[in-house]
Amino acid sequence: MKQFTVPNIYRSTLISAVKQKRKQEDKLKKDFSPTLLDLGPLQVYLARHFGFCYGVENAIEIAFTTIEENQGKRIFLLSEMIHNPQVNADLTERGVRFLQDTYGKQLIPFDELTADDVVIIPAFGTTLEIEQLLVGKGITVSRYNTTCPFVEKVWNRSEQIAKKGYSIVVHGKPRHEETRATFSHASSHTPTVVVNDMAEAIELAGYITGEKNAEQFYTEFRGRYSEGFDVTRDLQKIGVVNQTTQLASDTQAISDYLKQVMIDLYGLTPSHTGDRFADTRDTLCYATNDNQTAVTGMLQTDADLALIIGGHNSSNSSHLVELCEEKLPSYFIDSAERLIDAQTIENRNWRTKELTRVTGYLPAKTPVRILVTSGASCPDAVVESVIRKLASLYGVAEKLDEVQAVYA
């Protein structure tokens, strides 16, 4: 896989050493057990896979290269390039300005842009409408496009099955940039609708079978279906694609459920399932799969708590928290600064995004066993800083150098 040039401020000698050793020992990625950093009274279990993915490193390389090559020009990002506060702050410090927030609210009017400006498309991609708007202003789009190749893979797969007459069901968070972009690309080829979760998929099934009044669809799914969508016609042949950062198991469950609905409704045999339902398993992102599977493997370890590190509006990070909190006390943080002291932590609620202080998060025992992972947009340097802060709370910071030497 291609190696990217990412600023050293995001790298970690400790984490790189651990990842490299695990890669050498498990080249086929079959071992999803965590890596133990044994610091005596503190035992840190690092997930097998975590941190920057291919798409994020690609986006960071393009963004920082763009800044270097366009000194003196105005440089804009359509929205947050990735959902990480450190990376977005670094770009802002280098003069990059954001045109929209993560939910599409306009921060700087498009009318202010000129053909001389540089506009970077974020890793989530963007809608065809915004692309056309930029091109209409004479702005070069392709040169500064950081859209993740795995997001583009979903778009391409949508186009392929659209040509075979399938409508598209997008499993995604309706307000997320990536879902908006995928919806735009898919709906340019075929009727498209967005479902947020299994509950909405079940409601959609009611329209597929005709058990629900067709007119209700346009109210229930307002703002989430393509122009001209005909509920009595466009749900007869479907395929499910995903916002690549959703829980892979959730997307698969929704796909399996809707597939069974079609089988039951049309009396399909296994060899004819494709007549009504497209196979789209190849749209699941490898990094999302790996990170989520690694968390599942990590949770087999007997531990006291879990720390998940990532931006508060990072979808893939939130799902890692969701997985962990089913098993043990779990805390969602974006930096080492959230570890106030050995008694207090600032925790982000992954559902409401509310930040609260929690006391007594570290148990009064030794050794304390802590599971640690991070989202795909979180720098390894941030993960190391969290581990070092934990080590300092237990007075064993110097032992990290010894542990690093083992993996060097």
Buried (B, 14 or more C-beta within 10 A) or exposed (E): EEEBEBEEEBBBBBBBBBBEBBEEEEEEBEEBBBBEBEBEBBBBBBBBBBBBBBBBBBBBBBBBEBBEEBEEEBBBBBBBBBBBBBBBEBBEEEEBBBBBEBEBEEEEEBEEBEEEBBBBBBBBBBBBEBBEBBEEBEBEBEEBBBBBEBBBBBBEBBBBBBEEEBBBBBBBBBEBBBBBBBBBBBBBBBBBBBBBBBEBBBBBBBBBEEEBEEEEBEEBBEEBBBEEBEBEEBBBBBBBBBBBBBBBBBBBBBBEBBBBBBBEBBEBEEEEBBEBBBEBEEBBBBBBBBBBBBBBBBBEBEBBBBBBBBBBBBBBBBBBBBBBBEBBBBBBBBBBEBBBEBEBBBBBEBEEEEBEEEEEBBEEEEEBBBBBBBBBBBBBBBBBBBBBBBBBBBEBBEBBEEBBEEBE
